[in-house]
Amino acid sequence: MSFASFGDFLAMGHHAVYVWTSYGICLAVLALNVALPVLARRRYLQQEARRLRRENTK
């Protein structure tokens, strides 16, 4: 599929709403697949550090 201009590319043959929405959802899911484990690991490490400090003070 070729487009005559960049505007035509962005319009995607009048299907732009569906195409760009699906790209956006896909990008959001990929970002969440990266971000959530990183945040969970950070939270786990913080909890373990607190637990170790609590155990060392006893």
trRosetta pair geometry for C-beta under 8 A, 3 or more apart (Angstrom, degrees):
i j d omega theta_ij theta_ji phi_ij phi_ji
1 13 8.0 -76 -167 -33 135 130
3 6 7.5 96 115 -93 131 20
3 8 4.0 174 -168 99 104 111
3 9 4.2 171 67 -65 170 75
4 8 5.1 80 45 -1 77 157
5 8 4.9 106 54 4 71 99
5 9 7.2 -125 103 -3 45 86
6 9 5.3 -48 -153 33 39 118
6 10 6.5 38 150 -17 67 102
7 10 5.8 -53 -148 37 32 109
7 11 6.3 29 153 -17 65 109
8 11 5.6 -57 -144 40 32 110
8 13 7.8 39 -177 -61 84 55
9 12 7.1 21 174 -68 35 60
10 16 6.2 31 149 -120 58 135
11 14 6.2 -2 164 -64 100 41
11 16 5.1 -86 -154 -45 31 127
12 15 4.7 -84 116 68 107 80
12 16 4.5 144 31 -79 105 63
12 19 4.5 -120 -179 19 175 154
12 20 7.5 -169 -7 -31 142 88
15 18 5.1 -50 180 46 84 110
15 19 5.4 83 120 -24 92 106
16 19 5.7 -62 -136 44 31 107
16 20 5.5 13 175 -5 72 114
17 20 6.8 -60 -134 44 16 96
17 21 6.0 17 163 -18 57 117
18 21 5.9 -58 -141 39 23 111
18 22 6.3 21 161 -17 61 109
19 22 6.1 -62 -153 36 25 106
19 23 6.5 23 152 -15 64 107
20 23 5.4 -49 -145 38 37 114
20 24 6.2 42 153 -22 66 105
21 24 5.6 -54 -148 36 31 113
21 25 6.4 30 155 -18 66 104
22 25 5.8 -50 -143 36 33 110
22 26 6.2 36 155 -20 64 107
23 26 5.7 -57 -147 38 30 113
23 27 6.2 30 155 -19 65 108
24 27 5.7 -55 -146 37 30 110
24 28 6.3 31 154 -20 64 106
25 28 5.6 -54 -148 36 31 113
25 29 6.4 31 154 -19 65 105
26 29 5.9 -54 -148 35 30 110
26 30 6.4 29 154 -16 64 107
27 30 5.7 -55 -147 39 31 111
27 31 6.3 33 154 -20 65 106
28 31 5.7 -54 -147 37 30 112
28 32 6.4 30 154 -17 64 106
29 32 5.7 -55 -148 38 31 111
29 33 6.3 35 152 -23 64 105
30 33 5.6 -52 -148 33 32 114
30 34 6.8 24 154 -12 63 104
31 34 5.9 -62 -155 39 33 106
31 35 5.8 18 157 -12 71 117
32 35 5.7 -60 -127 46 31 103
32 36 5.5 29 177 -22 71 112
33 36 7.0 -34 -116 30 17 106
33 37 7.7 10 173 -3 46 107
34 37 7.3 -79 -170 39 24 98
34 38 6.7 13 153 -13 63 119
35 38 5.7 -68 -152 40 33 112
35 39 6.1 27 159 -17 72 110
36 39 5.8 -56 -143 40 30 108
36 40 6.1 31 158 -20 66 108
37 40 5.5 -54 -141 39 33 112
37 41 6.2 36 158 -22 66 104
38 41 5.9 -53 -149 34 28 111
38 42 6.5 28 152 -18 62 106
39 42 5.7 -53 -148 36 33 112
39 43 6.3 33 154 -18 66 106
40 43 5.7 -54 -146 38 31 112
40 44 6.2 35 153 -21 65 107
41 44 5.6 -54 -147 36 31 113
41 45 6.3 29 155 -17 65 105
42 45 5.9 -55 -148 37 29 109
42 46 6.4 30 153 -18 63 107
43 46 5.8 -55 -149 37 31 112
43 47 6.4 31 154 -19 65 106
44 47 5.8 -56 -149 36 30 111
44 48 6.3 28 155 -17 65 107
45 48 5.7 -54 -145 38 32 110
45 49 6.3 35 155 -21 65 105
46 49 5.7 -53 -147 35 31 112
46 50 6.5 31 154 -17 64 104
47 50 5.7 -54 -150 37 32 111
47 51 6.3 33 152 -21 65 107
48 51 5.5 -52 -145 36 34 113
48 52 6.3 33 156 -18 66 105
49 52 5.8 -53 -146 37 30 110
49 53 6.4 30 154 -17 63 106
50 53 5.8 -56 -148 38 31 110
50 54 6.2 32 154 -20 65 108
51 54 5.7 -55 -148 37 30 113
51 55 6.3 27 154 -17 65 107
52 55 5.7 -54 -144 38 32 109
52 56 6.2 29 156 -19 66 109
53 56 5.8 -57 -144 38 30 109
53 57 6.5 28 158 -21 64 107
54 57 6.1 -59 -151 32 28 109
54 58 7.3 34 152 -30 60 101
55 58 6.1 -50 -160 17 36 114
